[in-house]
Amino acid sequence: MVLVGGAVVVTGNSFLRRALDHGVDVVLDVVAGVPHVFPTFHGSLTEADEVLDRIALFLRQRLG
């Protein structure tokens, strides 16, 4: 899972493309209007709480 705030630029030549090309299960989660380290604001920023839930779901689905 790759998590970025909306201001972060993800280019076509990024590691995401290489990961996909090598068969890696990639999920890109872009959250608009948040600062770079927004997950650290859990408990005070709704988007941080929501994304931590999505991260937990991603891990549960893949790790059991």
Backbone hydrogen bonds, N-H to C=O, Kabsch-Sander energy under -0.5 kcal/mol:
donor,donor_aa,acceptor,acceptor_aa,energy
2,V,27,V,-3.3
3,L,1,M,-0.5
4,V,29,D,-2.5
6,G,31,V,-2.9
7,A,34,V,-0.5
8,V,5,G,-2.1
10,V,8,V,-0.5
11,T,9,V,-0.6
14,S,11,T,-1.5
17,R,14,S,-0.5
18,R,14,S,-1.4
19,A,15,F,-2.6
20,L,16,L,-2.5
21,D,17,R,-2.5
22,H,18,R,-1.2
22,H,19,A,-0.6
23,G,20,L,-1.8
24,V,19,A,-2.6
26,V,24,V,-1.0
29,D,2,V,-3.1
29,D,27,V,-0.6
30,V,28,L,-0.6
31,V,4,V,-2.6
31,V,29,D,-0.5
32,A,30,V,-0.6
34,V,31,V,-0.7
38,F,35,P,-1.7
40,T,37,V,-2.0
41,F,38,F,-2.2
42,H,39,P,-1.1
44,S,41,F,-2.2
45,L,41,F,-1.4
48,A,45,L,-0.8
49,D,45,L,-1.9
50,E,46,T,-2.5
51,V,47,E,-2.3
52,L,48,A,-2.0
53,D,49,D,-1.6
54,R,50,E,-1.7
55,I,51,V,-2.5
56,A,52,L,-2.3
57,L,53,D,-2.2
58,F,54,R,-2.4
59,L,55,I,-2.4
60,R,56,A,-2.7
61,Q,57,L,-2.5
62,R,58,F,-1.2
63,L,59,L,-2.9
64,G,60,R,-1.8
